[in-house]
Amino acid sequence: MTSGRVSNRKLILGLALGCVAMFGFGFALVPLYDVLCEKLGINGKTSSEAASYNEIRVDETRTVEVEFMAQVQPGMPWEFGPAVKRMQVHPGELVRTEFHAINNSGKRIVGQAIPSVSPGQGAAYFNKTECFCFNQQVLAGQDSAALPLIFFVDPDLPESIGTLTLSYTLYDITDKSLAGAIQAGAAK
């Protein structure tokens, strides 16, 4: 075998191994990103489970501004937004507000809201005791709903954080919801 053929085989083998390594790195990237962000406190993800509120001390000497934002997945025919765009709360105070959703289409749509808090370090101190984001929202065509949110800001929120922004993105999961119902029915 000539040295040119050996060189070509080494090159092909090296490129193939490089492709496999990049493919594996692509799969590992999401879990690595999640772990890194969680350790650094920069992910902005809130808990997907209800927090319990046990009459904690309310810090009436301090106020934190909480801003609310909402967006809808492009192409989803819903209007979605907060009843109040911002409010002043005392850390430890249990607060109730709501968001409103309107399905402008003529068909039933299942929505799921995904929350995010910024700055990311504040997510650990923003606790939801009740949230529409814990469940799927089903609205018939031309229907509307008030979506409750009950939360409190932990009194241990660092003094350097004076504003928390809670943002929801609403996604159309009608097809996924239907597929899950079909699978559940087939399993019976």
KETOR-887708 format. One record per atom (N, C-alpha, C): residue in one letter; atom name; x, y, z. Coordinates in nm, 4 decimals. Layout:
BEGIN
  res  atom        px        py        pz
    A    CA         X         Y         Z
...
***
This chain:
BEGIN
  res  atom        px        py        pz
    M     N    0.0834   -0.1172    0.0000
    M    CA    0.0000    0.0000    0.0000
    M     C    0.0880    0.1237    0.0000
    T     N    0.0489    0.2202   -0.0738
    T    CA    0.1285    0.3414   -0.0837
    T     C    0.1033    0.4306    0.0347
    S     N    0.1984    0.5174    0.0569
    S    CA    0.1844    0.6084    0.1717
    S     C    0.0682    0.7052    0.1522
    G     N    0.0300    0.7310    0.0270
    G    CA   -0.0851    0.8186   -0.0005
    G     C   -0.2158    0.7553    0.0446
    R     N   -0.2290    0.6225    0.0210
    R    CA   -0.3509    0.5526    0.0623
    R     C   -0.3590    0.5441    0.2139
    V     N   -0.2481    0.5161    0.2784
    V    CA   -0.2449    0.5094    0.4249
    V     C   -0.2816    0.6463    0.4820
    S     N   -0.2278    0.7493    0.4235
    S    CA   -0.2573    0.8852    0.4678
    S     C   -0.4063    0.9167    0.4514
    N     N   -0.4638    0.8740    0.3369
    N    CA   -0.6069    0.8978    0.3136
    N     C   -0.6927    0.8221    0.4138
    R     N   -0.6572    0.6979    0.4446
    R    CA   -0.7330    0.6190    0.5419
    R     C   -0.7257    0.6812    0.6804
    K     N   -0.6096    0.7293    0.7180
    K    CA   -0.5954    0.7965    0.8491
    K     C   -0.6816    0.9220    0.8539
    L     N   -0.6827    0.9951    0.7430
    L    CA   -0.7636    1.1170    0.7352
    L     C   -0.9121    1.0841    0.7460
    I     N   -0.9582    0.9825    0.6741
    I    CA   -1.0993    0.9425    0.6780
    I     C   -1.1362    0.8935    0.8182
    L     N   -1.0514    0.8127    0.8774
    L    CA   -1.0761    0.7635    1.0131
    L     C   -1.0818    0.8797    1.1127
    G     N   -0.9906    0.9719    1.1010
    G    CA   -0.9893    1.0892    1.1892
    G     C   -1.1136    1.1742    1.1724
    L     N   -1.1564    1.1948    1.0478
    L    CA   -1.2786    1.2730    1.0229
    L     C   -1.4018    1.2013    1.0769
    A     N   -1.4079    1.0683    1.0593
    A    CA   -1.5216    0.9911    1.1102
    A     C   -1.5274    0.9981    1.2627
    L     N   -1.4132    0.9831    1.3271
    L    CA   -1.4092    0.9938    1.4737
    L     C   -1.4480    1.1347    1.5197
    G     N   -1.4045    1.2340    1.4450
    G    CA   -1.4410    1.3722    1.4776
    G     C   -1.5916    1.3938    1.4684
    C     N   -1.6540    1.3367    1.3643
    C    CA   -1.8006    1.3477    1.3478
    C     C   -1.8735    1.2801    1.4631
    V     N   -1.8285    1.1600    1.5004
    V    CA   -1.8911    1.0873    1.6119
    V     C   -1.8756    1.1672    1.7415
    A     N   -1.7587    1.2225    1.7640
    A    CA   -1.7358    1.3023    1.8849
    A     C   -1.8246    1.4266    1.8871
    M     N   -1.8392    1.4947    1.7741
    M    CA   -1.9249    1.6137    1.7692
    M     C   -2.0717    1.5759    1.7901
    F     N   -2.1147    1.4652    1.7333
    F    CA   -2.2515    1.4181    1.7511
    F     C   -2.2769    1.3878    1.8990
    G     N   -2.1856    1.3195    1.9641
    G    CA   -2.1982    1.2893    2.1078
    G     C   -2.1983    1.4160    2.1926
    F     N   -2.1138    1.5105    2.1575
    F    CA   -2.1092    1.6375    2.2308
    F     C   -2.2420    1.7125    2.2161
    G     N   -2.3022    1.7050    2.0973
    G    CA   -2.4321    1.7692    2.0747
    G     C   -2.5390    1.7132    2.1671
    F     N   -2.5408    1.5814    2.1870
    F    CA   -2.6366    1.5209    2.2788
    F     C   -2.6079    1.5595    2.4233
    A     N   -2.4829    1.5708    2.4608
    A    CA   -2.4462    1.6024    2.5988
    A     C   -2.4592    1.7511    2.6300
    L     N   -2.4709    1.8348    2.5294
    L    CA   -2.4701    1.9793    2.5492
    L     C   -2.5856    2.0298    2.6355
    V     N   -2.7081    1.9819    2.6107
    V    CA   -2.8242    2.0303    2.6866
    V     C   -2.8117    1.9953    2.8347
    P     N   -2.7848    1.8694    2.8720
    P    CA   -2.7698    1.8407    3.0155
    P     C   -2.6517    1.9154    3.0785
    L     N   -2.5425    1.9294    3.0039
    L    CA   -2.4280    2.0041    3.0570
    L     C   -2.4642    2.1511    3.0803
    Y     N   -2.5374    2.2088    2.9867
    Y    CA   -2.5817    2.3479    2.9993
    Y     C   -2.6714    2.3642    3.1216
    D     N   -2.7676    2.2725    3.1393
    D    CA   -2.8575    2.2795    3.2546
    D     C   -2.7817    2.2711    3.3870
    V     N   -2.6865    2.1779    3.3954
    V    CA   -2.6081    2.1630    3.5190
    V     C   -2.5242    2.2879    3.5445
    L     N   -2.4592    2.3392    3.4420
    L    CA   -2.3757    2.4578    3.4561
    L     C   -2.4587    2.5779    3.5019
    C     N   -2.5720    2.5992    3.4375
    C    CA   -2.6569    2.7128    3.4737
    C     C   -2.7116    2.6995    3.6148
    E     N   -2.7477    2.5758    3.6545
    E    CA   -2.7997    2.5553    3.7900
    E     C   -2.6914    2.5839    3.8937
    K     N   -2.5700    2.5369    3.8696
    K    CA   -2.4601    2.5586    3.9646
    K     C   -2.4222    2.7060    3.9743
    L     N   -2.4297    2.7778    3.8611
    L    CA   -2.3942    2.9198    3.8610
    L     C   -2.5122    3.0099    3.8962
    G     N   -2.6329    2.9506    3.9047
    G    CA   -2.7515    3.0287    3.9387
    G     C   -2.7928    3.1266    3.8310
    I     N   -2.7732    3.0888    3.7047
    I    CA   -2.8052    3.1826    3.5974
    I     C   -2.9132    3.1317    3.5031
    N     N   -2.9847    3.0256    3.5418
    N    CA   -3.0787    2.9680    3.4465
    N     C   -3.2139    3.0364    3.4445
    G     N   -3.2581    3.1011    3.5489
    G    CA   -3.3865    3.1691    3.5512
    G     C   -3.5059    3.0763    3.5572
    K     N   -3.4828    2.9452    3.5697
    K    CA   -3.5931    2.8507    3.5759
    K     C   -3.6533    2.8509    3.7157
    T     N   -3.7853    2.8516    3.7192
    T    CA   -3.8539    2.8407    3.8464
    T     C   -3.8942    2.6957    3.8666
    S     N   -3.9328    2.6619    3.9872
    S    CA   -3.9746    2.5260    4.0166
    S     C   -4.1019    2.4930    3.9409
    S     N   -4.1142    2.3681    3.8985
    S    CA   -4.2346    2.3250    3.8291
    S     C   -4.3353    2.2639    3.9259
    E     N   -4.3080    2.2781    4.0551
    E    CA   -4.3983    2.2277    4.1584
    E     C   -4.4366    2.3413    4.2505
    A     N   -4.5547    2.3288    4.3108
    A    CA   -4.6055    2.4318    4.4010
    A     C   -4.5222    2.4371    4.5287
    A     N   -4.4885    2.5579    4.5695
    A    CA   -4.4192    2.5782    4.6961
    A     C   -4.5238    2.5873    4.8060
    S     N   -4.4849    2.5535    4.9271
    S    CA   -4.5790    2.5694    5.0379
    S     C   -4.5464    2.6997    5.1103
    Y     N   -4.6520    2.7642    5.1557
    Y    CA   -4.6369    2.8921    5.2250
    Y     C   -4.6730    2.8688    5.3703
    N     N   -4.5754    2.8782    5.4584
    N    CA   -4.5943    2.8524    5.6005
    N     C   -4.5722    2.9794    5.6810
    E     N   -4.6650    3.0729    5.6694
    E    CA   -4.6609    3.1957    5.7499
    E     C   -4.5171    3.2383    5.7832
    I     N   -4.4434    3.2737    5.6813
    I    CA   -4.3071    3.3208    5.7030
    I     C   -4.3109    3.4694    5.7354
    R     N   -4.2025    3.5186    5.7865
    R    CA   -4.1976    3.6606    5.8240
    R     C   -4.2043    3.7471    5.6987
    V     N   -4.2827    3.8520    5.7066
    V    CA   -4.2935    3.9471    5.5967
    V     C   -4.2010    4.0631    5.6283
    D     N   -4.1116    4.0939    5.5375
    D    CA   -4.0183    4.2049    5.5557
    D     C   -4.0831    4.3326    5.5021
    E     N   -4.1537    4.4038    5.5907
    E    CA   -4.2248    4.5249    5.5495
    E     C   -4.1326    4.6450    5.5323
    T     N   -4.0049    4.6291    5.5660
    T    CA   -3.9090    4.7387    5.5489
    T     C   -3.8541    4.7431    5.4068
    R     N   -3.8873    4.6420    5.3296
    R    CA   -3.8301    4.6306    5.1952
    R     C   -3.9394    4.6012    5.0925
    T     N   -3.9256    4.6589    4.9766
    T    CA   -4.0160    4.6242    4.8667
    T     C   -3.9332    4.5776    4.7470
    V     N   -3.9911    4.4853    4.6749
    V    CA   -3.9301    4.4331    4.5539
    V     C   -4.0307    4.4552    4.4421
    E     N   -3.9850    4.5082    4.3303
    E    CA   -4.0737    4.5250    4.2167
    E     C   -4.0766    4.3938    4.1382
    V     N   -4.1975    4.3452    4.1126
    V    CA   -4.2139    4.2247    4.0321
    V     C   -4.2828    4.2670    3.9030
    E     N   -4.2168    4.2394    3.7915
    E    CA   -4.2709    4.2714    3.6595
    E     C   -4.3197    4.1420    3.5950
    F     N   -4.4274    4.1525    3.5183
    F    CA   -4.4844    4.0364    3.4511
    F     C   -4.4822    4.0578    3.3006
    M     N   -4.4377    3.9568    3.2286
    M    CA   -4.4334    3.9611    3.0823
    M     C   -4.4947    3.8321    3.0287
    A     N   -4.5474    3.8409    2.9082
    A    CA   -4.6051    3.7217    2.8457
    A     C   -4.5866    3.7297    2.6956
    Q     N   -4.5586    3.6157    2.6353
    Q    CA   -4.5531    3.6062    2.4902
    Q     C   -4.6121    3.4731    2.4488
    V     N   -4.6565    3.4689    2.3255
    V    CA   -4.7198    3.3500    2.2699
    V     C   -4.6313    3.2971    2.1575
    Q     N   -4.6224    3.1655    2.1490
    Q    CA   -4.5478    3.1011    2.0416
    Q     C   -4.5952    3.1578    1.9074
    P     N   -4.5033    3.1919    1.8176
    P    CA   -4.5444    3.2437    1.6865
    P     C   -4.6424    3.1482    1.6171
    G     N   -4.7477    3.2055    1.5642
    G    CA   -4.8482    3.1266    1.4940
    G     C   -4.9605    3.0745    1.5823
    M     N   -4.9477    3.0874    1.7133
    M    CA   -5.0543    3.0427    1.8037
    M     C   -5.1590    3.1539    1.8128
    P     N   -5.2853    3.1235    1.7822
    P    CA   -5.3873    3.2290    1.7754
    P     C   -5.4476    3.2664    1.9112
    W     N   -5.3654    3.2870    2.0097
    W    CA   -5.4117    3.3267    2.1423
    W     C   -5.3614    3.4660    2.1746
    E     N   -5.4390    3.5370    2.2553
    E    CA   -5.3928    3.6570    2.3231
    E     C   -5.3648    3.6127    2.4654
    F     N   -5.2542    3.6597    2.5208
    F    CA   -5.2114    3.6137    2.6524
    F     C   -5.1327    3.7248    2.7190
    G     N   -5.1707    3.7602    2.8411
    G    CA   -5.0983    3.8662    2.9098
    G     C   -5.1385    3.8793    3.0551
    P     N   -5.0578    3.9535    3.1312
    P    CA   -5.0855    3.9724    3.2729
    P     C   -5.1970    4.0740    3.2956
    A     N   -5.2728    4.0568    3.4038
    A    CA   -5.3745    4.1549    3.4426
    A     C   -5.3068    4.2830    3.4901
    V     N   -5.1909    4.2665    3.5557
    V    CA   -5.1120    4.3789    3.6064
    V     C   -4.9701    4.3609    3.5552
    K     N   -4.9115    4.4650    3.5009
    K    CA   -4.7767    4.4526    3.4419
    K     C   -4.6648    4.4587    3.5457
    R     N   -4.6880    4.5268    3.6581
    R    CA   -4.5870    4.5304    3.7642
    R     C   -4.6539    4.5618    3.8973
    M     N   -4.5889    4.5172    4.0031
    M    CA   -4.6394    4.5444    4.1380
    M     C   -4.5240    4.5474    4.2373
    Q     N   -4.5472    4.6175    4.3445
    Q    CA   -4.4511    4.6239    4.4535
    Q     C   -4.4952    4.5234    4.5602
    V     N   -4.4047    4.4352    4.6004
    V    CA   -4.4378    4.3353    4.7032
    V     C   -4.3333    4.3386    4.8130
    H     N   -4.3755    4.2995    4.9322
    H    CA   -4.2830    4.2837    5.0440
    H     C   -4.2360    4.1382    5.0446
    P     N   -4.1071    4.1138    5.0577
    P    CA   -4.0605    3.9749    5.0668
    P     C   -4.1321    3.9023    5.1807
    G     N   -4.1805    3.7829    5.1513
    G    CA   -4.2543    3.7031    5.2486
    G     C   -4.4048    3.7185    5.2371
    E     N   -4.4502    3.8185    5.1647
    E    CA   -4.5931    3.8451    5.1482
    E     C   -4.6515    3.7525    5.0416
    L     N   -4.7670    3.6901    5.0741
    L    CA   -4.8353    3.6049    4.9769
    L     C   -4.9192    3.6938    4.8866
    V     N   -4.8949    3.6862    4.7555
    V    CA   -4.9562    3.7774    4.6586
    V     C   -5.0347    3.6974    4.5549
    R     N   -5.1526    3.7491    4.5199
    R    CA   -5.2351    3.6863    4.4162
    R     C   -5.2506    3.7825    4.2993
    T     N   -5.2329    3.7291    4.1787
    T    CA   -5.2580    3.8042    4.0563
    T     C   -5.3076    3.7046    3.9528
    E     N   -5.3267    3.7501    3.8322
    E    CA   -5.3700    3.6570    3.7283
    E     C   -5.3268    3.7043    3.5914
    F     N   -5.3294    3.6106    3.4999
    F    CA   -5.3051    3.6357    3.3586
    F     C   -5.4359    3.6055    3.2864
    H     N   -5.4514    3.6603    3.1675
    H    CA   -5.5710    3.6361    3.0878
    H     C   -5.5314    3.5739    2.9548
    A     N   -5.6126    3.4774    2.9113
    A    CA   -5.5888    3.4110    2.7833
    A     C   -5.7177    3.4101    2.7023
    I     N   -5.7052    3.4346    2.5730
    I    CA   -5.8183    3.4298    2.4807
    I     C   -5.7761    3.3472    2.3597
    N     N   -5.8565    3.2464    2.3271
    N    CA   -5.8337    3.1645    2.2085
    N     C   -5.9124    3.2283    2.0942
    N     N   -5.8434    3.2931    2.0028
    N    CA   -5.9079    3.3627    1.8914
    N     C   -5.9418    3.2721    1.7735
    S     N   -5.9102    3.1444    1.7838
    S    CA   -5.9388    3.0532    1.6733
    S     C   -6.0786    2.9937    1.6909
    G     N   -6.1188    2.9153    1.5967
    G    CA   -6.2474    2.8481    1.6035
    G     C   -6.2365    2.7048    1.6522
    K     N   -6.1181    2.6651    1.6988
    K    CA   -6.0999    2.5264    1.7424
    K     C   -6.0388    2.5200    1.8823
    R     N   -6.0540    2.4053    1.9443
    R    CA   -5.9989    2.3805    2.0778
    R     C   -5.8464    2.3749    2.0670
    I     N   -5.7791    2.4458    2.1581
    I    CA   -5.6326    2.4455    2.1607
    I     C   -5.5860    2.4226    2.3042
    V     N   -5.4827    2.3401    2.3176
    V    CA   -5.4214    2.3133    2.4475
    V     C   -5.2924    2.3932    2.4544
    G     N   -5.2788    2.4762    2.5586
    G    CA   -5.1588    2.5573    2.5766
    G     C   -5.0833    2.5176    2.7018
    Q     N   -4.9543    2.5411    2.7009
    Q    CA   -4.8703    2.5182    2.8183
    Q     C   -4.7768    2.6369    2.8322
    A     N   -4.7787    2.6994    2.9492
    A    CA   -4.6936    2.8155    2.9756
    A     C   -4.5645    2.7712    3.0439
    I     N   -4.4538    2.8243    2.9960
    I    CA   -4.3223    2.7956    3.0534
    I     C   -4.2698    2.9249    3.1161
    P     N   -4.2423    2.9234    3.2485
    P    CA   -4.1964    3.0447    3.3158
    P     C   -4.0451    3.0603    3.3161
    S     N   -4.0036    3.1833    3.3334
    S    CA   -3.8627    3.2166    3.3498
    S     C   -3.8547    3.3418    3.4362
    V     N   -3.7558    3.3482    3.5224
    V    CA   -3.7360    3.4645    3.6092
    V     C   -3.5996    3.5245    3.5799
    S     N   -3.5961    3.6567    3.5727
    S    CA   -3.4658    3.7221    3.5621
    S     C   -3.4614    3.8352    3.6633
    P     N   -3.3462    3.8638    3.7193
    P    CA   -3.2200    3.7944    3.6918
    P     C   -3.2264    3.6487    3.7371
    G     N   -3.1480    3.5655    3.6720
    G    CA   -3.1491    3.4221    3.6999
    G     C   -3.1251    3.3873    3.8448
    Q     N   -3.0439    3.4679    3.9144
    Q    CA   -3.0158    3.4399    4.0550
    Q     C   -3.1415    3.4549    4.1406
    G     N   -3.2394    3.5324    4.0932
    G    CA   -3.3622    3.5547    4.1687
    G     C   -3.4618    3.4413    4.1575
    A     N   -3.4433    3.3512    4.0608
    A    CA   -3.5382    3.2414    4.0404
    A     C   -3.5517    3.1542    4.1647
    A     N   -3.4445    3.1343    4.2368
    A    CA   -3.4474    3.0495    4.3557
    A     C   -3.5288    3.1126    4.4681
    Y     N   -3.5551    3.2423    4.4605
    Y    CA   -3.6266    3.3145    4.5658
    Y     C   -3.7706    3.3478    4.5270
    F     N   -3.8100    3.3135    4.4050
    F    CA   -3.9459    3.3383    4.3582
    F     C   -4.0232    3.2073    4.3689
    N     N   -4.1207    3.2025    4.4587
    N    CA   -4.1920    3.0787    4.4891
    N     C   -4.3384    3.0896    4.4507
    K     N   -4.3863    2.9961    4.3690
    K    CA   -4.5260    2.9939    4.3274
    K     C   -4.5991    2.8871    4.4085
    T     N   -4.7081    2.9272    4.4795
    T    CA   -4.7893    2.8292    4.5509
    T     C   -4.9015    2.7768    4.4629
    E     N   -4.9446    2.8581    4.3682
    E    CA   -5.0429    2.8162    4.2683
    E     C   -5.0080    2.8871    4.1384
    C     N   -5.0087    2.8121    4.0297
    C    CA   -4.9729    2.8722    3.9012
    C     C   -5.0377    2.7953    3.7877
    F     N   -5.0914    2.8692    3.6942
    F    CA   -5.1486    2.8075    3.5741
    F     C   -5.0431    2.7318    3.4956
    C     N   -4.9166    2.7643    3.5181
    C    CA   -4.8087    2.6977    3.4451
    C     C   -4.7866    2.5533    3.4911
    F     N   -4.8477    2.5151    3.6044
    F    CA   -4.8345    2.3778    3.6512
    F     C   -4.9202    2.2815    3.5689
    N     N   -5.0180    2.3354    3.4949
    N    CA   -5.1126    2.2528    3.4204
    N     C   -5.1273    2.3019    3.2774
    Q     N   -5.1775    2.2143    3.1936
    Q    CA   -5.2103    2.2527    3.0575
    Q     C   -5.3390    2.3347    3.0601
    Q     N   -5.3467    2.4326    2.9716
    Q    CA   -5.4659    2.5174    2.9619
    Q     C   -5.5403    2.4804    2.8349
    V     N   -5.6644    2.4386    2.8513
    V    CA   -5.7462    2.3978    2.7376
    V     C   -5.8541    2.5030    2.7175
    L     N   -5.8563    2.5625    2.5995
    L    CA   -5.9585    2.6620    2.5674
    L     C   -6.0263    2.6238    2.4363
    A     N   -6.1601    2.6227    2.4403
    A    CA   -6.2373    2.6008    2.3190
    A     C   -6.2226    2.7235    2.2295
    G     N   -6.2603    2.7090    2.1040
    G    CA   -6.2538    2.8218    2.0115
    G     C   -6.3331    2.9408    2.0630
    Q     N   -6.2748    3.0594    2.0545
    Q    CA   -6.3352    3.1863    2.0972
    Q     C   -6.3604    3.1928    2.2480
    D     N   -6.2959    3.1064    2.3264
    D    CA   -6.3133    3.1048    2.4715
    D     C   -6.2012    3.1852    2.5376
    S     N   -6.2242    3.2236    2.6623
    S    CA   -6.1228    3.2968    2.7374
    S     C   -6.1170    3.2431    2.8794
    A     N   -6.0100    3.2757    2.9500
    A    CA   -5.9938    3.2287    3.0871
    A     C   -5.9059    3.3245    3.1661
    A     N   -5.9350    3.3333    3.2958
    A    CA   -5.8474    3.4020    3.3906
    A     C   -5.7595    3.2937    3.4520
    L     N   -5.6288    3.3135    3.4465
    L    CA   -5.5332    3.2126    3.4910
    L     C   -5.4645    3.2611    3.6184
    P     N   -5.4908    3.1968    3.7321
    P    CA   -5.4396    3.2457    3.8602
    P     C   -5.2909    3.2197    3.8826
    L     N   -5.2313    3.3106    3.9566
    L    CA   -5.0927    3.2985    4.0002
    L     C   -5.0857    3.3495    4.1439
    I     N   -5.0410    3.2638    4.2340
    I    CA   -5.0200    3.3034    4.3735
    I     C   -4.8735    3.2753    4.4047
    F     N   -4.8047    3.3753    4.4572
    F    CA   -4.6609    3.3621    4.4777
    F     C   -4.6146    3.4415    4.5996
    F     N   -4.4914    3.4160    4.6395
    F    CA   -4.4235    3.4997    4.7383
    F     C   -4.2755    3.5033    4.7056
    V     N   -4.2143    3.6137    4.7413
    V    CA   -4.0706    3.6305    4.7233
    V     C   -4.0059    3.5980    4.8576
    D     N   -3.9094    3.5089    4.8564
    D    CA   -3.8422    3.4676    4.9785
    D     C   -3.7722    3.5875    5.0427
    P     N   -3.7902    3.6068    5.1745
    P    CA   -3.7240    3.7186    5.2431
    P     C   -3.5715    3.7144    5.2350
    D     N   -3.5152    3.5997    5.2023
    D    CA   -3.3695    3.5877    5.1912
    D     C   -3.3165    3.6341    5.0555
    L     N   -3.4057    3.6914    4.9706
    L    CA   -3.3618    3.7457    4.8420
    L     C   -3.2489    3.8456    4.8671
    P     N   -3.1363    3.8322    4.7973
    P    CA   -3.0250    3.9254    4.8195
    P     C   -3.0676    4.0719    4.8009
    E     N   -3.0143    4.1589    4.8852
    E    CA   -3.0464    4.3018    4.8802
    E     C   -3.0125    4.3639    4.7449
    S     N   -2.9168    4.3048    4.6751
    S    CA   -2.8759    4.3606    4.5460
    S     C   -2.9820    4.3433    4.4374
    I     N   -3.0822    4.2584    4.4628
    I    CA   -3.1888    4.2361    4.3650
    I     C   -3.3114    4.3151    4.4079
    G     N   -3.3446    4.4160    4.3329
    G    CA   -3.4598    4.5004    4.3641
    G     C   -3.5775    4.4791    4.2706
    T     N   -3.5528    4.4117    4.1586
    T    CA   -3.6583    4.3857    4.0607
    T     C   -3.6474    4.2421    4.0116
    L     N   -3.7608    4.1733    4.0085
    L    CA   -3.7696    4.0399    3.9508
    L     C   -3.8665    4.0471    3.8334
    T     N   -3.8298    3.9868    3.7231
    T    CA   -3.9172    3.9829    3.6066
    T     C   -3.9590    3.8390    3.5828
    L     N   -4.0909    3.8154    3.5906
    L    CA   -4.1460    3.6834    3.5637
    L     C   -4.2028    3.6855    3.4227
    S     N   -4.1490    3.6001    3.3389
    S    CA   -4.1894    3.5956    3.1987
    S     C   -4.2444    3.4579    3.1660
    Y     N   -4.3559    3.4558    3.0960
    Y    CA   -4.4145    3.3300    3.0506
    Y     C   -4.4168    3.3278    2.8986
    T     N   -4.3846    3.2124    2.8428
    T    CA   -4.4043    3.1885    2.7008
    T     C   -4.5072    3.0777    2.6906
    L     N   -4.6138    3.1035    2.6145
    L    CA   -4.7226    3.0080    2.5995
    L     C   -4.7043    2.9314    2.4687
    Y     N   -4.7048    2.7980    2.4774
    Y    CA   -4.6845    2.7120    2.3619
    Y     C   -4.8109    2.6328    2.3303
    D     N   -4.8353    2.6097    2.2032
    D    CA   -4.9458    2.5264    2.1572
    D     C   -4.8984    2.3813    2.1632
    I     N   -4.9580    2.3027    2.2523
    I    CA   -4.9197    2.1615    2.2649
    I     C   -5.0374    2.0709    2.2310
    T     N   -5.1305    2.1209    2.1512
    T    CA   -5.2498    2.0439    2.1153
    T     C   -5.2123    1.9092    2.0558
    D     N   -5.1215    1.9062    1.9601
    D    CA   -5.0828    1.7808    1.8951
    D     C   -5.0161    1.6856    1.9938
    K     N   -4.9307    1.7364    2.0800
    K    CA   -4.8640    1.6521    2.1797
    K     C   -4.9639    1.5996    2.2807
    S     N   -5.0596    1.6833    2.3202
    S    CA   -5.1618    1.6435    2.4153
    S     C   -5.2497    1.5332    2.3562
    L     N   -5.2872    1.5463    2.2296
    L    CA   -5.3691    1.4472    2.1622
    L     C   -5.2932    1.3158    2.1488
    A     N   -5.1646    1.3222    2.1154
    A    CA   -5.0827    1.2019    2.1014
    A     C   -5.0722    1.1300    2.2360
    G     N   -5.0571    1.2056    2.3451
    G    CA   -5.0494    1.1471    2.4794
    G     C   -5.1800    1.0799    2.5181
    A     N   -5.2936    1.1406    2.4820
    A    CA   -5.4243    1.0820    2.5133
    A     C   -5.4451    0.9526    2.4353
    I     N   -5.4007    0.9501    2.3107
    I    CA   -5.4143    0.8291    2.2278
    I     C   -5.3291    0.7165    2.2850
    Q     N   -5.2058    0.7485    2.3276
    Q    CA   -5.1182    0.6474    2.3865
    Q     C   -5.1753    0.5952    2.5177
    A     N   -5.2314    0.6850    2.6001
    A    CA   -5.2898    0.6437    2.7281
    A     C   -5.4094    0.5526    2.7039
    G     N   -5.4903    0.5823    2.6007
    G    CA   -5.6048    0.4984    2.5676
    G     C   -5.5629    0.3615    2.5161
    A     N   -5.4547    0.3580    2.4404
    A    CA   -5.4061    0.2309    2.3854
    A     C   -5.3463    0.1421    2.4930
    A     N   -5.2959    0.2032    2.6001
    A    CA   -5.2330    0.1265    2.7082
    A     C   -5.3364    0.0577    2.7969
    K     N   -5.4614    0.1028    2.7905
    K    CA   -5.5665    0.0446    2.8777
    K     C   -5.6089   -0.0916    2.8312
***
